[in-house]
Amino acid sequence: MDPLRESIVTLARTAKTAAHSLGAWSSSLKNAALLEMAEELLSSEEKILIANAQDIVAAEKQGSLDRLRLTPERVAALAEGVRSVAQLEDPVGKVIEEWTRPNGLKISKIRTPIGVIGIVYESRPNVTSDAAALCLKAGNAVLLRGGSESFRSNLAIAQALQTAAVRHGLPEGSIGMIPFTDRVGVEILSQLDEYVDLIIPRGGAGLIETVVRHARMPVIKHYHGVCQAYVDKETDFEMAQAIVLNAKCQRPGVCNALETLLVHQEIAPEFLRRVGKSLGEKGVEIRGDEATQGILNGQALAATEEDWSAEYLDLVLAVRIVDNLETALSHINRYGSHHSDTIITTNAKTAERFLQEVDSAVVYWNASTRFTDGNEFGFGAEIGISTDKLHARGPMGLEELTSYKYLIRGNGQIRE
């Protein structure tokens, strides 16, 4: 066995052993461990910032360093994030449903840890502490594999968490960090279904496709965020404009930002001139269909077929004029990524049809897509946003990091 594979297998095997005992830890013990981990992050601030500075120097040529950069304030935020997880309700052992059969068997369906969760991610070092805290609170061991751009930062954060975990008595391997950034390491981890129960990739399409291609265990994907808004013919122009501007411009580089705007043909001339002016003032490049280009009189570039399914993550917006609700629904379900979509209308009947027929994880009526976030949903924290349909969909909180099992209590029943 080559050294890289041997190292990852050892980490996974140790995590599996840890997971067996973590599931039995009480909420109070897990919460105490999390609070100690938060304190250790603060105590390790200098080491973490030195490691991050080295990452910044190495990544300067790539630009876009804001998501990578750590400051004393951001380290404090990491610690506060871990503390906030300690305050969340523990899902483990929660009774989902229970009933008694005619033969007297008492059946309970309860939440239980998944086991070992592999998290493969890129760029942001805060994922290291967020993922570790959430997985631990849900009774899971976690095996982390961060990206090369934040390699040193991730190791420093993980080391602080591991130090506190061991000091508190958590089993070795409860929080594991793969100390390699080779892409082959992702392939190896994805094949270790003997030890790893679930893998969650967070990053670019290449990373996610690598995991999906090689995984032998279930995968929950945080995939493209092609979010779309449909402005209906019956709408409040002021509200529609505010929602579109917020969804597109408040933070354009995130997965819940607006990428495509659909406008009903009856209001398109007036609404597009109005919203187009505001978008232009904020530096948004518009790529529109032929009708949109005509209305905006040179402001809009010609959209291509690829624009309708593009995740720009930038101040670029695809705009199309549609004949009716049916055309909007067809466009959204064909070109979207099933992440988050919104309708802006004053017609409740139209809105309810949109809510029912759009096949996305999160569907809005008269609200910005920027609310697709675990904190905004009241989960307290999230591990990511799933665009899959099975097990978890949308923002993933603690409950989505658990499975369930049935407990059967009898008094001698046998099946005849």
HELIX and SHEET records of a PDB file:
HELIX    1   1 PRO A    3  LEU A   22  1                                  20    
HELIX    2   2 SER A   27  SER A   43  1                                  17    
HELIX    3   3 GLU A   45  ALA A   59  1                                  15    
HELIX    4   4 GLU A   60  GLN A   62  5                                   3    
HELIX    5   5 PRO A   72  GLN A   87  1                                  16    
HELIX    6   6 ASN A  126  LYS A  137  1                                  12    
HELIX    7   7 SER A  148  SER A  150  5                                   3    
HELIX    8   8 PHE A  151  HIS A  168  1                                  18    
HELIX    9   9 ARG A  183  SER A  190  1                                   8    
HELIX   10  10 ALA A  205  HIS A  214  1                                  10    
HELIX   11  11 PHE A  237  CYS A  249  1                                  13    
HELIX   12  12 ALA A  268  GLU A  281  1                                  14    
HELIX   13  13 GLU A  290  LEU A  296  1                                   7    
HELIX   14  14 GLU A  305  SER A  309  5                                   5    
HELIX   15  15 LEU A  325  TYR A  335  1                                  11    
HELIX   16  16 ALA A  348  GLU A  357  1                                  10    
HELIX   17  17 THR A  369  PHE A  371  5                                   3    
HELIX   18  18 GLU A  399  LEU A  401  5                                   3    
SHEET    1   A 3 VAL A  95  THR A 100  0                                        
SHEET    2   A 3 LYS A 106  PRO A 113 -1                                        
SHEET    3   A 3 THR A 402  ARG A 409 -1                                        
SHEET    1   B 4 ILE A 175  MET A 177  0                                        
SHEET    2   B 4 ALA A 141  ARG A 145  1                                        
SHEET    3   B 4 VAL A 116  TYR A 121  1                                        
SHEET    4   B 4 LEU A 198  ARG A 202  1                                        
SHEET    1   C 7 ALA A 300  ALA A 302  0                                        
SHEET    2   C 7 GLU A 285  GLY A 288  1                                        
SHEET    3   C 7 VAL A 316  VAL A 322  1                                        
SHEET    4   C 7 LEU A 258  HIS A 264  1                                        
SHEET    5   C 7 CYS A 227  VAL A 231  1                                        
SHEET    6   C 7 SER A 340  ILE A 344  1                                        
SHEET    7   C 7 VAL A 362  TRP A 365  1                                        
SHEET    1   D 2 ILE A 385  SER A 386  0                                        
SHEET    2   D 2 GLY A 394  PRO A 395 -1                                        
END                                                                             
